Amino acid sequence: MSSSSSDEVEERLEEIFEEIVEDTYNEIVQSQTNKQRRRAYIERNREPGHNRLWNDYFSEDSTFSTQLFRRRFRMNKELFMRIVDGLSENVPFFQQRRDATGRLGLSPLQKCTAA
């Protein structure tokens, strides 16, 4: 075989190799961009938690007394509720919102209690 035909074979093999590498790379990129990762949803019982908090401290026949509320929160209920209302009206973080799946997040009362 002459040197020119050997060069042609070598060039052709190199072209084929580059095509295979490029096709493989494109397939990998395509498969990774098409995959949608789903995350597991963890039920946190936000709404029942709000109801329990309301029934424990803020309802007419609350589980815990006014004195116990004052001892735990170091203020009376009226002041606490004014703070909750003020924060939920003026600070976006303290407003109840829906998440990406449409579920309600924590209530302003829950957020202020945790803060």
Kinemage of the C-alpha trace (Angstrom):
@kinemage 1
@onewidth
@group {chain A} dominant
@subgroup {mainchain}
@vectorlist {calphas} color= white
{ca met a 1} P 0.000 0.000 0.000
{ca ser a 2} L 1.205 3.420 -0.810
{ca ser a 3} L 1.582 6.095 1.769
{ca ser a 4} L -1.207 8.205 0.248
{ca ser a 5} L -3.779 5.396 0.493
{ca ser a 6} L -2.703 4.746 4.077
{ca asp a 7} L -3.213 8.439 4.862
{ca glu a 8} L -6.683 8.295 3.309
{ca val a 9} L -7.641 5.278 5.410
{ca glu a 10} L -6.306 6.958 8.517
{ca glu a 11} L -8.264 10.140 7.747
{ca arg a 12} L -11.445 8.161 7.137
{ca leu a 13} L -11.027 6.240 10.404
{ca glu a 14} L -10.479 9.517 12.233
{ca glu a 15} L -13.666 10.977 10.696
{ca ile a 16} L -15.680 7.911 11.704
{ca phe a 17} L -14.267 8.042 15.228
{ca glu a 18} L -15.129 11.761 15.582
{ca glu a 19} L -18.686 11.115 14.341
{ca ile a 20} L -19.172 8.314 16.863
{ca val a 21} L -17.821 10.444 19.724
{ca glu a 22} L -20.013 13.405 18.742
{ca asp a 23} L -23.141 11.235 18.398
{ca thr a 24} L -22.495 9.592 21.763
{ca tyr a 25} L -21.954 12.967 23.425
{ca asn a 26} L -25.166 14.362 21.927
{ca glu a 27} L -27.151 11.319 23.095
{ca ile a 28} L -25.838 11.709 26.654
{ca val a 29} L -26.651 15.418 26.741
{ca gln a 30} L -30.105 14.803 25.260
{ca ser a 31} L -30.974 12.054 27.746
{ca gln a 32} L -29.915 14.142 30.747
{ca thr a 33} L -31.877 17.231 29.705
{ca asn a 34} L -35.039 15.224 29.024
{ca lys a 35} L -35.141 13.589 32.447
{ca gln a 36} L -37.399 15.382 34.882
{ca arg a 37} L -36.427 14.681 38.418
{ca arg a 38} L -39.342 14.227 40.778
{ca arg a 39} L -38.907 14.749 44.450
{ca ala a 40} L -40.817 12.869 47.058
{ca tyr a 41} L -43.532 14.922 48.746
{ca ile a 42} L -43.450 14.798 52.520
{ca glu a 43} L -46.814 15.476 54.132
{ca arg a 44} L -46.241 17.952 56.946
{ca asn a 45} L -49.863 18.364 58.087
{ca arg a 46} L -49.742 22.153 57.900
{ca glu a 47} L -53.480 22.770 57.961
{ca pro a 48} L -54.190 20.425 60.894
{ca gly a 49} L -51.210 22.039 62.649
{ca his a 50} L -52.771 25.482 62.247
{ca asn a 51} L -56.102 24.182 63.578
{ca arg a 52} L -54.398 22.551 66.555
{ca leu a 53} L -52.462 25.746 67.338
{ca trp a 54} L -55.648 27.818 67.099
{ca asn a 55} L -57.603 25.408 69.324
{ca asp a 56} L -54.785 25.173 71.871
{ca tyr a 57} L -54.258 28.905 72.376
{ca phe a 58} L -56.680 31.204 70.529
{ca ser a 59} L -60.182 29.707 70.459
{ca glu a 60} L -62.905 30.658 72.963
{ca asp a 61} L -62.492 27.368 74.827
{ca ser a 62} L -58.733 26.998 74.332
{ca thr a 63} L -56.838 24.052 75.738
{ca phe a 64} L -54.312 26.262 77.520
{ca ser a 65} L -55.207 29.144 79.803
{ca thr a 66} L -54.490 32.823 79.213
{ca gln a 67} L -51.892 32.719 81.992
{ca leu a 68} L -50.066 29.835 80.335
{ca phe a 69} L -50.119 31.695 76.995
{ca arg a 70} L -48.593 34.744 78.677
{ca arg a 71} L -45.912 32.606 80.337
{ca arg a 72} L -44.951 30.846 77.088
{ca phe a 73} L -45.059 33.840 74.740
{ca arg a 74} L -44.242 36.581 77.287
{ca met a 75} L -47.111 38.777 76.062
{ca asn a 76} L -50.899 38.711 76.073
{ca lys a 77} L -52.930 37.219 73.220
{ca glu a 78} L -54.195 40.573 71.931
{ca leu a 79} L -50.665 41.927 71.482
{ca phe a 80} L -49.527 38.699 69.838
{ca met a 81} L -52.449 38.799 67.384
{ca arg a 82} L -51.724 42.463 66.530
{ca ile a 83} L -48.127 41.470 65.768
{ca val a 84} L -49.289 38.537 63.607
{ca asp a 85} L -51.728 40.762 61.700
{ca gly a 86} L -49.134 43.508 61.193
{ca leu a 87} L -46.486 41.106 59.953
{ca ser a 88} L -48.839 39.242 57.627
{ca glu a 89} L -49.997 42.529 56.064
{ca asn a 90} L -46.559 44.098 55.605
{ca val a 91} L -43.961 41.333 55.280
{ca pro a 92} L -44.348 38.874 52.359
{ca phe a 93} L -42.615 36.057 54.256
{ca phe a 94} L -45.379 36.010 56.872
{ca gln a 95} L -48.171 35.689 54.290
{ca gln a 96} L -49.589 32.260 53.586
{ca arg a 97} L -48.825 31.186 50.028
{ca arg a 98} L -49.311 28.143 47.863
{ca asp a 99} L -46.300 26.108 46.839
{ca ala a 100} L -45.534 24.897 43.311
{ca thr a 101} L -47.930 21.972 43.689
{ca gly a 102} L -50.801 24.192 44.856
{ca arg a 103} L -50.702 23.180 48.504
{ca leu a 104} L -51.026 25.859 51.159
{ca gly a 105} L -47.902 26.682 53.125
{ca leu a 106} L -47.660 27.589 56.790
{ca ser a 107} L -50.134 30.130 58.122
{ca pro a 108} L -48.992 33.516 59.467
{ca leu a 109} L -49.908 32.294 62.946
{ca gln a 110} L -47.618 29.263 62.599
{ca lys a 111} L -44.764 31.370 61.224
{ca cys a 112} L -45.021 33.956 64.000
{ca thr a 113} L -45.224 31.250 66.643
{ca ala a 114} L -42.037 29.669 65.297
{ca ala a 115} L -40.245 33.015 65.008
